[in-house]
Amino acid sequence: MLEYRYSILFFLFLLFFSHPSYGEDIVILENDWKKLKERLAKLETISLKQSENLNEQEVTLLTLQGQLMEAKNELQKSQRLAGELGRVIEEDKELHGQTRSELESIQGLTERIEGYQQEGAD
């Protein structure tokens, strides 16, 4: 019985593969298969290149993010220094005004002293 099944399968196999258009179909399928393999190889190459490009862009992004953080830190330092410099400038203006006032007072006293000395010399 088992041999009978195999013989029927073998007969169907021969019938199918002996069909005249089978050879043409095989050639068409082989050509399509080759084209698909070539297309797949091209797509894999493109995918690999894009993956490498993406990795490079990720590295660049991480580098730029690091530089951005450094720039933010530098900006904060610069803003603190600008605030301190502004306070120093205001203090300097205040001291300059006080110094000018003291200088004018000293000049006034010097002129009085010179005036008294001239009166005493006359």
C-alpha positions as CSV (number, residue, x, y, z in Angstrom):
1,M,0.0,0.0,0.0
2,L,2.8,2.4,0.9
3,E,4.6,1.7,-2.3
4,Y,1.4,2.4,-4.2
5,R,1.2,5.9,-2.6
6,Y,4.8,6.6,-3.6
7,S,4.2,5.4,-7.1
8,I,1.2,7.8,-7.4
9,L,3.2,10.6,-6.0
10,F,6.0,9.8,-8.4
11,F,3.6,9.7,-11.3
12,L,2.2,13.1,-10.3
13,F,5.7,14.4,-9.9
14,L,6.6,13.2,-13.4
15,L,3.4,14.5,-14.9
16,F,3.9,17.9,-13.4
17,F,7.6,18.3,-14.2
18,S,7.2,16.8,-17.7
19,H,4.8,19.5,-18.7
20,P,6.1,21.5,-21.7
21,S,5.8,24.9,-20.0
22,Y,7.5,23.7,-16.9
23,G,11.0,24.4,-18.3
24,E,9.9,27.9,-19.3
25,D,8.4,28.5,-15.9
26,I,11.5,27.4,-14.2
27,V,13.6,29.7,-16.3
28,I,11.3,32.6,-15.5
29,L,11.3,31.7,-11.8
30,E,15.1,31.4,-11.7
31,N,15.4,34.8,-13.4
32,D,12.9,36.4,-11.0
33,W,14.8,34.7,-8.1
34,K,18.1,36.1,-9.3
35,K,16.6,39.6,-9.7
36,L,15.1,39.4,-6.2
37,K,18.4,38.3,-4.8
38,E,20.2,41.2,-6.5
39,R,17.6,43.6,-5.3
40,L,17.8,42.3,-1.8
41,A,21.6,42.6,-1.9
42,K,21.3,46.2,-3.0
43,L,18.8,47.0,-0.3
44,E,21.0,45.3,2.3
45,T,23.9,47.5,1.2
46,I,21.8,50.6,1.3
47,S,20.5,49.6,4.7
48,L,24.0,49.1,6.0
49,K,25.2,52.4,4.6
50,Q,22.2,54.2,6.2
51,S,22.8,52.4,9.5
52,E,26.5,53.6,9.4
53,N,25.4,57.1,8.5
54,L,22.8,57.0,11.4
55,N,25.5,55.9,13.8
56,E,27.8,58.8,12.7
57,Q,24.9,61.2,13.1
58,E,24.2,59.9,16.6
59,V,27.9,60.4,17.5
60,T,27.7,63.9,16.1
61,L,24.5,64.6,18.0
62,L,26.1,63.5,21.3
63,T,29.1,65.6,20.6
64,L,26.9,68.7,19.8
65,Q,24.8,68.1,22.9
66,G,28.0,68.0,25.0
67,Q,29.2,71.2,23.4
68,L,25.8,72.8,24.0
69,M,26.0,71.9,27.7
70,E,29.5,73.4,27.9
71,A,28.3,76.5,26.2
72,K,25.4,76.8,28.6
73,N,27.8,76.5,31.5
74,E,30.0,79.1,30.0
75,L,27.0,81.4,29.5
76,Q,26.0,81.0,33.1
77,K,29.5,81.8,34.3
78,S,29.6,84.8,31.9
79,Q,26.3,86.0,33.3
80,R,27.5,85.7,36.9
81,L,30.7,87.6,36.0
82,A,28.7,90.3,34.1
83,G,26.5,90.7,37.3
84,E,29.6,91.0,39.5
85,L,31.2,93.4,37.0
86,G,28.1,95.5,37.0
87,R,28.2,95.7,40.8
88,V,31.9,96.6,40.7
89,I,31.2,99.3,38.2
90,E,28.4,100.8,40.3
91,E,30.7,100.7,43.4
92,D,33.4,102.4,41.4
93,K,31.1,105.1,40.3
94,E,30.0,105.6,43.9
95,L,33.6,105.7,45.1
96,H,34.5,108.0,42.2
97,G,31.7,110.4,43.2
98,Q,32.9,110.3,46.8
99,T,36.5,110.8,45.8
100,R,35.5,113.8,43.6
101,S,33.5,115.3,46.5
102,E,36.5,114.8,48.9
103,L,38.8,116.3,46.3
104,E,36.6,119.3,45.9
105,S,36.5,119.7,49.7
106,I,40.3,119.4,49.9
107,Q,40.7,122.0,47.1
108,G,38.3,124.3,48.9
109,L,40.3,123.9,52.1
110,T,43.6,124.4,50.2
111,E,42.3,127.6,48.7
112,R,41.2,128.9,52.1
113,I,44.6,128.0,53.6
114,E,46.4,129.8,50.8
115,G,44.0,132.8,51.2
116,Y,44.8,132.9,55.0
117,Q,48.5,132.6,54.2
118,Q,48.4,135.5,51.8
119,E,46.4,137.7,54.3
120,G,49.0,136.9,56.9
121,A,51.9,137.7,54.6
122,D,50.4,141.0,53.6
